[in-house]
């Protein structure tokens, strides 16, 4: 049986709103194709297309649909002073930060082609990051009841290195992870990250004591994603995605 192909695009630096709109368009395309297929004989159905986006955002704070605004510690004046935006989103989870030096990944996947289990999906995304950390000699782990990837779980020094929050409808996913590479961690001082007060946030740079090659990390993350989801990533130009 052939492996499923996933369109792969590194968008570079995009504003949060632009990337969100782009995700929504891709997400809607998959949902509409699935709906159309239900009305067709099996032989006439058109296969859905999966996409993995890598992106870096300018400074922005985003809050999930069940988030607590009290976890944003900066008012409008402070946000302007630190050149940061704020968005309420339709993903799960509470508040987090995106910014330069961070690898954000947005998989738009038709889980009917993989497994219809959101918990398994999140655990697989976490495993992608855990495997990447292992490539750098770090032991990433899960913290019970807290989505994402952590270091030194269960100790007073537990710290989060990758946040996650997803949306799924009709078994189609969007949103994803935010992996701190060379991230300016001072920006986390203006929020209670993910609503968790008693744990710190870290980055690959801080853990290794040096700036990391972001291209190298991206390649490792992409490789582990392909391995764990058992897919082939196909480099695709942005303008070839919608309506392809």
MOHUDA-V765730 format. One line per field, one symbol per residue. phi: phi as a letter, one per 30 degrees, with the letter a starting at -180 (. if undefined). A space follows every 50 residues. Layout:
phi=???
This chain:
phi=.dddccdbbcdicbddddddddeeddedddddddddddcceedcdcddcc bbccabcdeacbbddcdcdddcccdeddeddchbcbbdbcddjccbcbae ibccbbdcbcddcbacaddddddddedededddddciccdacceibdkbb bhdicdcebccbcbabbbbhiccailbbcdccdddddddcbcehicdcbd cbbddddciadcdddddeddddddddddchbcdcebdedcddid
